[in-house]
Amino acid sequence: MKKNYLQRSIKSTYRNLRLTMAESAVTAGLLAMSVFTPFFNSIGLNNQQISEVQIYFTIVVVLLNIPMGYIADRVSRKWANIIGDFGHAITLIIYSQVAGFAGAVIYECMCGIFSALSDGVDQSLIKHFVDKISQETGESKTKLLKSKTAKLEVYKQSCNLILLALGGPIGAVSLRLAIGLSAVNHIVGGIVSIFIEDDSEKFLPKHKNPFKDIFHIAKGAMRNRPLRTRIFAYAIGREITHGIIWIVTPLFLKAGIPIEIVSFAWAFNAFMCILGARLAVRFSKNLSDVQVMVVPILLMSISMLTMGLHLNIFTVWLYSAMGITQGWTAATLTPMVQRYAKPSEQTSVLSITKTLSQLLYIPVVWIIGFVSDIKLEYGLFATFIIFLPLGLIIIKKLKQNV
């Protein structure tokens, strides 16, 4: 009787884990990503204005990420995901009809609201279901979480690869159609979320004022040295590949790749993200946090310097090193943070982590957009100049917090 109950419980937990990973994977990509820069250009935006639009989006996310994470921990992680997914879908459909800078700002801000609501929720649920499986089967929590997170990144980038391959041809027919259809995978994610059984531990408030609870969580995270160091490691590792994303299509075009196959260049980069995640599945569980962090710093330095000095049809493919970096960091950095966060505060701590990451993104994307308008290659050099020192500092800190 007890054995049958345990088997049913394990089966149910695995089912919920698979559903959560499916929702996370299907909503990770954006069908119109490879044509968003041409779309912005078509409504009159230059590189710096595109950066400014992204800054507005990021400001909204920064302001709301931690409060929304607290709400998810306090009320329901599942419903935060459902509302976030459907809200994002509706916003993208409306976004496809934007006609200028002001409209782009408005709908980027709306996207920011729903992104903040669902951001970090899937990772929190995955951590919960992994912990539950570990308790029921005796498997190592740390190794199982690393393995599932790395595999999830493979699934995410596989979905992203499909979306990018579709986005280019659709964008060639209509840029607005590509953006509108980007809502479909978020609708699918929202539907999948409905079937998740969320029995994760909820945060129990310690104060009547919720902002005091939020402050208490943030204060605790920053006072925990190993956790604090890994929060900063996450921010640096993830933003290495983020700020440069809005000049990728112009880089491909300047190097001589025809506009008709730019989306396939993006798709190839997504394939390299899959490779990076697969490498993480294979190797990261046996590496220290220091070794995990060395990989993105090394790949960024080689690719940015080489392309910056000699951008052409051959060297531009070194951008694939950034794809490997993206897959590697997405698969490895979140478990580093989660290992030191309390179960009831998982979403809140991840929200703090991503808020710090986004705060770093704001000046980085502005600088890259500004210097890229002077000369495109300067955006590559800016990435190198910003992230090499930051990466070396965080590697030193990780060594001190082993």
Beta strands, then each sheet from edge to edge (+ up, - down):
end
